[in-house]
């Protein structure tokens, strides 16, 4: 018997087999959840659809989170197929490469708006449409953040500001939907080699520093993040909401 038997989960943010969202999807499926998976565009679809089919996802749907209409359509399809959902996974972030190098002073108005829209506002937009399908079900919404939203990291720049906005959105959303028995939490994952991290200047140096200085003296794996997501989606975390849960080998506790 799995921890998520009978649960229905919608997962946003799979880009390829290295995505944290993909590791979460696999873990959810192993624990008995039924899945709805989305893809951002036709280029990503070529990678995501075969992955979703390989784990028997019930629904595979297009969704550009910059479009309220597409978000509405996705949840209409989910509602039609399932009637409701138990878990929403938001693993979406984007900042243009030009914004993720050099000085933060060079952040453009357009780059700032895009990073905040895709990386932070999209959680609010998804929750707005997911809310009627989750209300009263003891549902759980989970997003992915990074320590660069709390402390300054080289070249993380506007993404740090976007993650700070995302983490505060988790707290405000937790309060907004808590009365409907919905929990909202974030996982702050340590550095992982993903499509998103590839665009961050100096990523390898950051990962090497964390592996050297973290209490566990190593970096984490996608599977360890997925394990935390299973916990937050299950009844084991029924009293947890509004939290940022670190999965970073303990790096966040180190001062020097």
N, C-alpha and C positions, 0 to 999 in steps of 0.2 A: 504494500500500500504506500503510495507516494504522498508527500507533504502537500501537493497541489491537486490531488485527485478531485475531479469535478469542477475545477476552476477554469475560467476562460480568461485569456490574457491577450491584450493587443500590444504588439511590440513595434515601436517606431525607431528607426536608426540603423538597421543592418545595412552595411555597405559592401562587405565581403566577409570571407571566412576568418579574418583577423579582428573583426569588430567585436567590441564588448557586448553589443546587443545580440550578436550571433551566439556567443557563449551563453548568454542568459536564455535565449530561445531554446538551446539544446538542454540546458539544465531544467528549465520549466517543463519541457516535454518529457524528460526522464522522470520527473516527479509527478506526472500525470495530467498536466494542464493541456487544454485545447488552445490552439494558437491562431491568432490573426496577425499577419505580417504585412508591413507596408514597404513600398520602395519609392524613392524620391523622383526618379525620372527613368526614361527608357534605357539610358546607359547603365544605370545601376540595376535595372530590372534583369539584365542579362546575367548578372551575378546572383541576385537575391532570389529570383524565382526558383532556380534549381536547388538552392540551399533550403528554401522553405518547403519545397516538395520532398526533399530528402528526409525531413522529420515529420512529414504528414500534416503540415499546417492546413487548417480547415479553410482559411481565407487568405488570399494574397492580393493586396489592393494598392493602387497608385495613390500617393499623397505627397504633394509639395506643401510643407507646413507653412509656407508664406502665403498660402491661399486659404482663406476662410471657407470658401465654397468647396474646395477639395476635402478639407477636414470634415465639414458637415456631411459630405457624401460618404466618406469612409465610415463614420459612425452610424449613418442611416443604414448602410449595408450590414454593419455588425449588429445593429438592433434588429434588423429584419431576419438575420440568420440565427441569432442567439437570444434575442430579447433583452440581454444585459451582459455586462462584463464584470469581472472581479478584480482584474489587475491591468494597469496601464504602465508601460515601460517607455520612458522618453530618454533616448540616448542620441541626442541630436545636438551638434554644435558646428558652427562654421565661422571662420574669419579668413578674409582673403590673405594670400601669402605676403602681399605688400605690407600688410598691417602687422605681420608677425616677425618682423626683423627691424633692427635699428632702434631708434628712440621712440618712446611712447608719444613724444611731442609731435611726431609726424603722422599721428592718427588722423585720418580724414573723416569728414562728416558722413560721407557715404559709407565708408568702412565701418564706422561706429554703429550707424543705424542698422546695417546688414547683420553685423555680429550680434547685436542685442535682439534683433527680430528673430533670427533663426535659432540662436542659442538659449534665449531666455523667454521671450514672449511666446514662443511656440508652445511651451509647457502650459501657459495660461489658456491659450487658444484650444489646445487639446482637452484640457480639463473642462472647459466650458461645454464642449460637446459630449464628453464622456460622462459628465456629472449625472444626467438623467438615467444613464444606463448602469451607474454604479451605486446610486443613492439607496441606502438601507440594506446593502448587501455585505457590509463589512469590507468594502473594497480597499485596494491599496494602489497608490500611484508612486512610481519610483523614477527618479531622474539621476543622471550621472554628472558629477561635477569634478573639480580638481582643486588642489590646494592653492593654485595660482589665483583663485578667487578670494583668498584670505591673506596671502603673502605675495611679495613681488618675486617673480621669476624672470630671468633674462629672456627677452624676445616674446614673452607671452602676451604682453601689451594689452590690446583691446579685449582679448579673450579673457583675461583676468577680471576685467570690469564686467564682462558678460556673465562670467561664472558667479561673481558676487551678486549680480542682479538675480541670477537663477536661484541661488541659495536663499536670498531674502524672499523670493517668490514662493519657495517651498514653505516657508513659515507662514506667510500670509494666506496661501492656499490651504494649508493645514487647518488654520482657524476658520476659513470660509466654508469648508466642506465637512469639517469634523462633526457638526451636528447631524449630518446625514450618514454617519458611521463610515466615512472615508478617511483613510490615512494618507498622508503625503510625506515622503522622505527622499533624501538624496544619498547616494553613495559617492564618496570622494575617493577615487581610485588613484593609486600611485602611477608613475609613468609606465605606459605600455606602448609597444610598437603597433600602431594602428594607422589607418589612412589619414586620420585627423592629426595625429602627432607628427607625422612625416613632414607636415608643413611648418612646424615650430622650429625656428633656428636654435641650434645648440641642444636639441633634444637628447642626443647621445651623451653629452656631458652631464646633463641633469640626471639622466638615468644612472650613470656611473656614480655620481655623487650620492644619490639616494641609496644605491646598493652598498656603498661604503659606510654611510653614516646612520642608516636606519637601524633600530634595535635588532631586527632580525637579520641584518647584514645581507640583504638580497632584495631584488625587485619582486613584484607580485606577478601572478598569472591572470589571464582572463577568467580562468575557471574559479579562482578565488573570489573575484568580483561577482561572478554568477552565483556562487554559494551564498553571498550576502544578500543578493537579490531574491533568492529562494526564501531565505529567512524573512525578508521584509514583505514578501508576497503571501507568506503563510500565516496561520493563526498563532505561530510562535511569537510574532511581533505585534499581537493585537492591541497592546497598550502603548505602542511607539508611533509618534507622529511629530512632524516638524523638525526632524533630526537630520544632521549631516553625519553619516556613518563612514568613518575612515577605513579603507582597506589599502594600506600603504606601507606595510611592514613596520608600522609604528613611527614613520618618519616625522609625522606632524607634532610629536611630543618633544623633538629635539630642538634645543635653543642654539647650540653652537657645535 
